[in-house]
């Protein structure tokens, strides 16, 4: 999660799926409709307001969900994400190659840290590109990792800060609105994909 960290412990893998011009009606938290940024963001925020909310304290709150506050928004609102992060929306913090050009396969490397994390959990990220094409993307994962300070150091299980490493695929450059869910954790990010 920090650039100096070494990632260990991929638990399991589900899938990476890129889709174009299909609806996202299967998950009410990820309904992304509209063509303009304002329309898509408004739909995402409305869906986020109806998504279940977990009122438990964050897992290891000092990292991203404690003080000092991580930049972004603690409420369920969409936030602009750029640079390497971290940036928070709702119950998610993300970082990675947020402002880098896509790989030749159209991917951006992004890590996703939910507020309530565990060694076994699943991530769903759905996105829609602003504009009339209605291009969409979906990323599903149960790959879970955790950072460590350096080679040969072991982090006790109770202190691990689990997150999802990813390579989210985007069909074309443009402004994308992404909604992430894990359990009852929700976050929405606006990325300018190069």
N, C-alpha and C positions, 0 to 999 in steps of 0.2 A: 504494500500500500504506500510505503514511502520508497523513493527511488533507491535508497541504499539497502533496502530489505531484500532478503533472499526468500523466494517463495518455496515452501515445502508442502508436501502432503496433498496431492490431488486425490480426492476421495473416490469420485466416480464421474461418469460422463453420460449426458443424455443426448443432446443434439444441437445443431446450429441450422436454422432454417431461414432462408431468405424468400420472401414472397412478394409478389407485385399485384397491385390493384385488386385485393380481396378485402372483405370486411373483417372486423375484429369483434364480432358480436358475442363470441364465446365467453368472454371475461368482462363483466360489467365495469371493472376497474380500468380496463384498457380500451374502452370504446373511444376510438379516435375518429371523429367525423368532422367534416368541413373542409374548406380549401385554403382559407387564409390562416396565418399563424394565430390570430385572435380567435377564430372559430374553433380550431383544433384544440388550443389551450383551454378555452372555455368548456368544451366537451370533456376534456381530460379532468379538469378541476371539478366539474359537476359529478363525474363518475367517482373521483377520489373522495368526495364528500359522503358518498353512500357506501364506500368500501369499509368493512369492519375495522375498528381501531383497537389496538392492543395497548392497554393503559399500564402494563407492567413497566418497571424501570428498564432502561437500556442495558444490554449486555456490555460489560466493561465501559461504562459511560465516559470515563476520562478521555478516551481516544478521540471520538468524533461527536459524541452526543452529550458532552458535559461542558465545562468551562475551561478555557475560553471557547466561545461558540465558534463552530465551523462556519465559514461564509456560506450564505444561501438563505434558506427559509425553513424554519422548523414546522410551519404549517403545511397543509397539503395544497401547495401552489407549485406551478411550473417555474423553474429558474433557468436562466441562461448559463450554460456551462462552456468553459473554454480553458485553454492552458493545460496544466496537468492536474488541477484540482488541489486539494479536495474541495468539493462543493456539495451542499446539502439541500435536499428537497424532502420535506416530510420525514419519513423514517428511513431514508437512504442517503448515503454519501457516496459520491463517485469520484474517480480520478483516472489518470492514465494519459493516453494520447488524444485528448479531447479536441485539440486544435491542429493535429498533425494531418497530413494528407492520407487518404485511404491507401491501403496496400494494393498491390496489383490485383488481388482477389476482391477488392472493395471493402475490406475490413478496417475497423478501428479497434485498437486494443484499449479496453475500458475495464476497470475493476469496480465492483459494486459491493458496498458494505451495508447490509441491512442493520437496523437498530437492534433487532432481536435475532441474534445469530446462534448457530449450533454447528456441530461437526457434520450433521446430516440435515440438509435443507435444499429447497428447490427455488430457482429464480425464473421468472417469466418477464421478458422485456418485449414490449410491442411498440412500434414506432410508425409514424406517418410523416411523409414529406409534405411541406407546404407547397401548394400549387395545384393545378387542375389535374395532374397525372394521378394523384392519389396513391403513389408508390408507398408500399408498406414494408416493414421488416419485422421479424420475430426471432427472438433468441431464447432458447430454453436450456437450462443448465442445472445440474446438481454437482458440478465441479466445485469443490470447496478447498480453499487453500488458507494459509496463514503466514504472516511474515515473521522472520527471525532477525536478530541483530547481526549475525555473522556466521561464517562457516563453522560447523561443529557445535554450535550452541543449540541446546534443546529448550523449547518453551514448554513449561508444564501445561497439560491439557486445560486446567482451570483458568489459565491466563491467555489462551490462544484467542486471537482476534480474527475470527473466520470471515472470509469474503469470497466473492466469485470473481475469478479472472475470466476475461472473455475476449472474443474477437467478433464483434457485432458487424454483420454485413449490411452494406448500404448499396442499393442499385445505382445511385447517381449522387453527385454532389448537390448540395442545397441545404435549406433549413429543415431539420427533422425534429419532431417532438417525440420523446421516448417516455413511456410509462413503465416503471419497474415495480414488480410485486414479489414478495416472498412472505408466505403466511399472511399475516395482516399488515405487514409493512408495505408502504406505498411511497413512490417518489416519481417526479415528473421533471424532465430535463429538456431544454431546447439547445440543440447543437447545430452549429454551422459546419456541415460536413464538406470537406475539401475534396 
